[in-house]
Amino acid sequence: MAVRNRIKHLVDGMEKTRYQFWKETNLSQNTAYRLYDEPDYIPGPTVMDKICKAYPGIQPGDFVVYIPDQELESA
């Protein structure tokens, strides 16, 4: 799959822990930690909405990206 989440990159860039991410977004702990740990896990609309509400100025395109297949193969 060529779509990835970049939650870890986003959270680390804000100098927050995955625990803080979980608490600030009001997601379930499993969902928050899975997003942080698994780039292949793509959030649904409700989860994206919670993340954007928790962090004003963040858009879904800031944490969900498309990576062309050739870039995945070379990584």
C-alpha positions as CSV (number, residue, x, y, z in Angstrom):
1,M,0.0,0.0,0.0
2,A,1.4,3.4,-1.0
3,V,-0.6,5.5,1.6
4,R,1.2,6.0,4.9
5,N,0.4,7.9,8.1
6,R,3.1,10.2,9.5
7,I,1.7,10.5,13.0
8,K,5.1,9.6,14.5
9,H,6.8,12.3,12.5
10,L,4.1,14.8,13.5
11,V,4.1,13.9,17.2
12,D,7.9,13.8,17.4
13,G,8.1,17.2,15.6
14,M,5.9,18.7,18.3
15,E,8.2,17.2,20.9
16,K,5.4,15.2,22.4
17,T,5.2,11.6,23.5
18,R,2.8,9.1,22.1
19,Y,1.2,9.1,25.6
20,Q,0.6,12.9,25.2
21,F,-0.8,12.4,21.7
22,W,-3.2,9.8,23.1
23,K,-4.4,12.0,25.9
24,E,-4.7,15.2,23.8
25,T,-6.7,13.6,21.0
26,N,-9.1,11.6,23.1
27,L,-8.6,8.6,20.9
28,S,-8.6,5.1,22.3
29,Q,-5.1,4.2,23.6
30,N,-4.9,1.3,21.1
31,T,-5.7,3.6,18.2
32,A,-3.3,6.3,19.2
33,Y,-0.4,4.0,19.8
34,R,-1.1,2.0,16.7
35,L,-1.1,5.2,14.6
36,Y,2.2,6.2,16.2
37,D,3.8,2.8,15.8
38,E,2.4,1.5,12.5
39,P,2.8,3.8,9.4
40,D,0.6,1.4,7.4
41,Y,-2.4,2.0,9.7
42,I,-4.5,4.7,8.0
43,P,-6.9,6.6,10.2
44,G,-10.6,6.9,9.3
45,P,-12.5,10.1,9.1
46,T,-13.6,10.2,12.8
47,V,-10.0,9.7,13.9
48,M,-8.7,12.4,11.5
49,D,-11.3,14.7,12.9
50,K,-10.2,14.2,16.5
51,I,-6.6,14.8,15.5
52,C,-7.4,18.0,13.6
53,K,-9.5,19.3,16.5
54,A,-6.8,18.5,19.1
55,Y,-4.1,20.3,17.0
56,P,-5.5,23.5,15.3
57,G,-3.6,24.2,12.1
58,I,-3.0,20.5,11.4
59,Q,-4.7,19.1,8.3
60,P,-5.2,15.4,7.3
61,G,-2.6,16.0,4.5
62,D,0.0,16.7,7.2
63,F,-0.2,13.2,8.6
64,V,-1.5,11.0,5.7
65,V,0.6,10.9,2.6
66,Y,0.8,9.0,-0.7
67,I,4.2,7.5,-1.5
68,P,4.7,6.3,-5.1
69,D,5.5,2.6,-5.5
70,Q,8.9,3.2,-6.9
71,E,9.9,5.2,-3.8
72,L,8.6,2.4,-1.6
73,E,10.7,-0.2,-3.5
74,S,13.9,1.8,-3.2
75,A,13.4,2.4,0.6
